[in-house]
Every structure is written in structure tokens, then in C-alpha cells.
Amino acid sequence: MPKRAITDEVAEADVKRIKLNKKFLDEAGELFKYILPYKTKFFFALITMGVSSLLGLIFPYVTGELLDSALSGKHEGWLGSIDNLTILLLLSLLLQAFFSFFQSVLFVEVSERSLADIRRETYAQLVRLPMAFFAHRRVGELTSRISADLTQIQDTLAISLSQLLRQLTIMIGGLILIGTMSWKLTLIMLSVFPLMALVSVIIGRKIRTMSREAQDRLADANIVVEETLQGVMNVKAFANEGYEIRRYNTGLQKYISTILRVAKYRGAFISFLIFGLFSSIVIVLWSGARFVQQGEMSIGDLTSFLLYTTFIGAAMGSFADLYSQLQKAIGATERIREILREKTEPVSLEHSSREALRSFKISGAVAFKNVSFRYPSRNDVPVLKNISFEVNAGERVALVGPSGAGKSTLVSLLQRFYEPNAGEIIVDGKNILDYPLTALRNQMAIVPQDIILFGGSIRENIAYGKPGASDEEILDAAKKAHADEFISRFPDGYNTFVGERGVKLSGGQRQRIAIARAILSNPSILLLDEATSSLDSESERLVQAALENLMKGRTSFIIAHRLSTVRDVEKIVVLKDGEVHEIGTHHELLAKEDGLYKMLSAIQFDLE
Ligand SMILES: Nc1ncnc2c1ncn2[C@@H]1O[C@H](COP(=O)(O)OP(=O)(O)OP(=O)(O)O)[C@@H](O)[C@H]1O
């Protein structure tokens, strides 16, 4: 089974159902709220659907009349003529076609527009959620779940809902019509048909669950193939060919036994359809034929009756499926609403207020005061313990220490991705929690380790640091970042497309674009996460020169992995196990006998 199909199935299985209870109705009401803005169109969609469904009910009736008229040879009144009846039939089809057109267009418009609202709202919510929300969810899982949930809602709004209403109209309308034709035959029909429809739905559902189970077994078996072929060297090295063949065979056997069970159910289903369902039609036919014999019904009425019965039967049969679709859509709505209920960060979204915030400037003095922190997702592990140190405005501070010491966490706290559990972080003499969040983050820029460029032009990627920046500003930033050198050599210059489907840039080039972005945003506080992979010496020189330009006059926090790059900084904070182990300049720290920094740099110089 291809991988995609497996994920689709997972996503499909992921869409949960909700039982019919008060919660179901509440959630259905919530879903309906999204339709409200389009209520006029929705109302017309319902009307056109009702009319076209009712027009559909004319067909069996006129067919019966046509037969009666042909058989009795009577030509009484306008409706007695075969020609007129045929005209009526055609007319009803024409009208039905006319109304169906509007019904389908209107339903799609209403459902797609309301769904776009749900999508927009969900996305706007997601991007504003705090990092803590993302910390314990895998992004892939989140997006696939949301897309499965939204697709489910979309299918339901666009198709299932209108189908449900249509089938309901046909069933009720059909029952009323056959009731007036012959209530006796209607009662006979009702005593056998719903039961048959129920049994076939139950068997059908059983077959579907078992087929899915069989597909899972096959997928399990195929995983063996995939794994072993990917790691075929391992299989051979351990001489495990025989073992793997047996493992695959066991998987296949499980699949075969499940699929054979499915085959039995499927066979039973077909037999049931042939005998059960058709004999119930025979019962209705037999009773109807007797009524015709006794003169209680005409041949035409019986024909109409049987046609209506098939309509009603089909409607009844579709309810189970439609209901389960609705259940899933309600489940999906509930989960989307769970996300919508999460508390968002107080970021400001309006462009004008962002502009206003931009004119607000801080000098960039930072102090950590007894800061302790645990990640909300791992509350038992203290990551930062009682961290205190100060950085003057415009100073450079390097954060060094073994992997996992808490360097990145410290920077995350400064950006207010998380709140400290104890202590406070002071910027320009004020607790960072007292700043408007967007204003604070506007004063910071980060050059991360893994630079992700968005699908778009280089110009757009640089402008991300200051949306709406002029071409001159972008050019100036690129020059300071030593990025203009390579950008202007591309045939398309700043319009060169980068990102997943664009030009591939080297690590050093990407870093210089990120630096240009940071220069453009003109922050007071800079956060640099040094790339671990080393660049060639020319690239390294250019990136260093760009960084020098960037750091000029800004408070800079440098997460340093290579100690050689931080010799000249004003302050080095050495972290170990979430604590400040030592603080000082390069020379001060090297002078410390048994110092951690001294030891770390000795190891690194040995390696270099
Ligand atoms: N989102 C998270 N949720 C839970 N724990 C986390 C999270 N991020 C990091 N940690 C844990 O916090 C500790 C500190 O991690 P952090 O990334 O701050 O270290 P670091 O010093 O930057 O390491 P490195 O140099 O390897 O990047 C580690 O034990 C890590 O497992």
C-alpha cells in the first residue's frame, strides 16, 4: 500500500464520530453558525432543493397515469391524453433541471464560503497560539488532522447536508403520495421494507469495517517489504532473508484470513439482496396485484406505487451513510472548536498599530533576575535554574555551554515564547511581561540556526523583516549584509525565486539573507543562533562581516557553538545544566583554573 494511502486512512480514521445527544446538537448549532452569514442564499438553496425534489416525485405519478391512459384507452380531460401526459413529464423534468442547477450552485457557494470562514478563523487562531501549544504537538500531525477535519466538514456542508434534506423530502413526500394511493399497500410495504433496508445497512457496514481491517493487515505486511528493502544491507549482513520471508508470510496469512471473512459477508450480502430484498418487493407486488384484481387499484397506480417504493427505499438506505457523515462532521467541528477555544497570545494584527509600535524604541538593556523555568509539556524537568545576569545596552553576550544546557530556552524566554516560572526578565528597567507583546518582539530580531526561506522572491524574503519596506531599504540592508554581491549576480536579481521550489541557496547565502532581514527590521536586541555546520572560509568571512554590521549598536545574544567566534564579545555566560556556571570575558574565563569554559575551549581547539 502506498504511503499516502496509509496517511489518508489514518486521517480518515482520525475523524471522530459523535453520538446523537445534547452535545451533538450543540456542536451542530455551532457548525450552523458559520452558515448564518449566508442565510439568504442558504434559504434559497433549501427552497430550490425542496422544489426540485418534489418535482422529482411527479415522475412516478405521471408514469402510472400514462400506463392507465394507454391501457384503458380513455381520453378523458387534458390529463387523459398520452401526449399531454408526456408533455407534462418533460415539463416536470425541465423544471427539475432548472431548479437543480440553482440548488447545486447555491449549496456550493454557501458551503464553500462558510468553510473559507472556518479555515480563515482556524489559521488566524493557529498562528497566534503560544509556543507552548506547539511544543507538545507535532506540526505534521496537527496539519493533517486539521485538513482531515476541514475536508470532512466541507464534504458534509457541500454534499451530505443537501443530500440528507433531499432524501428526507423524497421519503416524506413519497410516503404521503403512496399513502393516498393505497394506505393498505403502504402499510404492507412499511411492514417489510424498512426492516430489509436496516439489515442491508448493518451488513454493509460490517463489510466496510472488515475491509478496512483487511487493508490494514495488508499495509502491515507491506511495511515488512518496505523496511527490509530500505535496509536490505542489514538483512543480508545478518543473513536474515529466511526470517524476513517468514515474517512477510505471517503478515500475508493474516490478511488472507481477514479478506476471506469479508468475502463470506459479501457473499451473504449479495444472497440477501437477491432473496431478501427482492422477495419483499415480490410481497408488495403480490399484494398490489391482488388489489388490482379486486379493482381496488389500477395498473398505473401499482406501477407508480412500486416506483415510489424504490425511491423511498433508496432514501432510507442512504440515511445511515448520511447520518454517519454528519456525525463525523460534528466530531470534526468539535475538534476545530477545541483549537479555537485555546488562549492566543496578545499579538496585534493591524498594520497601522504595528507601525505605531515600530516608532517605539528601547535601548536594549537586559537583565535576567533569578529566572527559573520548566517547559509546560515536561513539568518535572527544571530547564533553567535561578539564572541571573545583566547585559548593558549595545553589549554582546555569548551564551555557551554543553548541548541541552538551556541556551536556546533562555533566548525563547526573552522573546516571551514562554513565561518564566519564577524570577523576571527586565528590559530597559521594565518587566518584559509589561510590554505589549508585539512591541517587544518588534524590538528583537533573530538569525536562527536553520534559516527557512519562504517560497517567494529574495526581495520578499528580505522584506519579511519589515513588511512594506521600500526597494532602497531592501537594497541597503542587503548591501550591509554582504548579500547584494551574490543576489545581483543572479539573472533575475532580487526577483529570483527561492524557497522549496526556487533556486537553492548555499548555507552562507541563506544566512546573509537572514542577516539582511534582521538589519531591515532594525531591532534593539539581536538573537543569533550560530549555525553549527561550518562554512568555507570565504563564506565564513562574509557572514562574519555581515554579522559585525548587524550587531553594531545593538544588544546581541549569541548562542555560540564554536568558541572561536566569541573571543571578542564583552561577556560570556557559561551555562551548565540550566545554571549560570561562570561569567566573564574570554581572557577572564581562560584564567580560571578548572573552569568549564577553559575546558570546553581546550577540547574545541584540540578538535580544530
Ligand atoms: N519544547 C520543549 N519542550 C520540552 N523540553 C524542551 C523543549 N525544548 C528544549 N527542551 C529541553 O530543555 C533542555 C534545554 O534545551 P535547550 O534547547 O535550551 O538547550 P541548548 O543549550 O540550546 O542545547 P543545544 O546546544 O543542543 O541547542 C533540554 O534538556 C531539552 O531537552
The ligand as an SDF file (V2000), in Angstrom:
LIG
                    3D

 31 33  0  0  0  0  0  0  0  0999 V2000
    9.8670   22.4610   23.6440 N   0  0  0  0  0  0  0  0  0  0  0  0
   10.4560   21.7640   24.6180 C   0  0  0  0  0  0  0  0  0  0  0  0
    9.7040   21.0150   25.4410 N   0  0  0  0  0  0  0  0  0  0  0  0
   10.2830   20.3040   26.4280 C   0  0  0  0  0  0  0  0  0  0  0  0
   11.5930   20.2990   26.6930 N   0  0  0  0  0  0  0  0  0  0  0  0
   12.3980   21.0240   25.9050 C   0  0  0  0  0  0  0  0  0  0  0  0
   11.8690   21.7970   24.8290 C   0  0  0  0  0  0  0  0  0  0  0  0
   12.8930   22.4110   24.2130 N   0  0  0  0  0  0  0  0  0  0  0  0
   14.0140   22.0450   24.8690 C   0  0  0  0  0  0  0  0  0  0  0  0
   13.7290   21.2210   25.8980 N   0  0  0  0  0  0  0  0  0  0  0  0
   14.6650   20.6530   26.8770 C   0  0  0  0  0  0  0  0  0  0  0  0
   15.2500   21.7100   27.5760 O   0  0  0  0  0  0  0  0  0  0  0  0
   16.6310   21.4870   27.8120 C   0  0  0  0  0  0  0  0  0  0  0  0
   17.4340   22.6730   27.2920 C   0  0  0  0  0  0  0  0  0  0  0  0
   17.2930   22.7490   25.8890 O   0  0  0  0  0  0  0  0  0  0  0  0
   17.8960   23.9260   25.0130 P   0  0  0  0  0  0  0  0  0  0  0  0
   17.4670   23.7030   23.6300 O   0  0  0  0  0  0  0  0  0  0  0  0
   17.5750   25.2090   25.6340 O   0  0  0  0  0  0  0  0  0  0  0  0
   19.4500   23.6390   25.1580 O   0  0  0  0  0  0  0  0  0  0  0  0
   20.6530   24.2490   24.3460 P   0  0  0  0  0  0  0  0  0  0  0  0
   21.6700   24.6030   25.3670 O   0  0  0  0  0  0  0  0  0  0  0  0
   20.1920   25.3200   23.4460 O   0  0  0  0  0  0  0  0  0  0  0  0
   21.1360   22.9880   23.5210 O   0  0  0  0  0  0  0  0  0  0  0  0
   21.8060   22.8860   22.0660 P   0  0  0  0  0  0  0  0  0  0  0  0
   23.1470   23.4990   22.1680 O   0  0  0  0  0  0  0  0  0  0  0  0
   21.8650   21.4120   21.8410 O   0  0  0  0  0  0  0  0  0  0  0  0
   20.8850   23.5750   21.1360 O   0  0  0  0  0  0  0  0  0  0  0  0
   16.9610   20.1870   27.1320 C   0  0  0  0  0  0  0  0  0  0  0  0
   17.0030   19.1950   28.1160 O   0  0  0  0  0  0  0  0  0  0  0  0
   15.8300   19.9390   26.1930 C   0  0  0  0  0  0  0  0  0  0  0  0
   15.5530   18.5660   26.0780 O   0  0  0  0  0  0  0  0  0  0  0  0
  1  2  1  0
  2  3  1  0
  2  7  2  0
  3  4  2  0
  4  5  1  0
  5  6  2  0
  6  7  1  0
  6 10  1  0
  7  8  1  0
  8  9  2  0
  9 10  1  0
 10 11  1  0
 11 12  1  0
 11 30  1  0
 12 13  1  0
 13 14  1  0
 13 28  1  0
 14 15  1  0
 15 16  1  0
 16 17  2  0
 16 18  1  0
 16 19  1  0
 19 20  1  0
 20 21  2  0
 20 22  1  0
 20 23  1  0
 23 24  1  0
 24 25  2  0
 24 26  1  0
 24 27  1  0
 28 29  1  0
 28 30  1  0
 30 31  1  0
M  END
$$$$
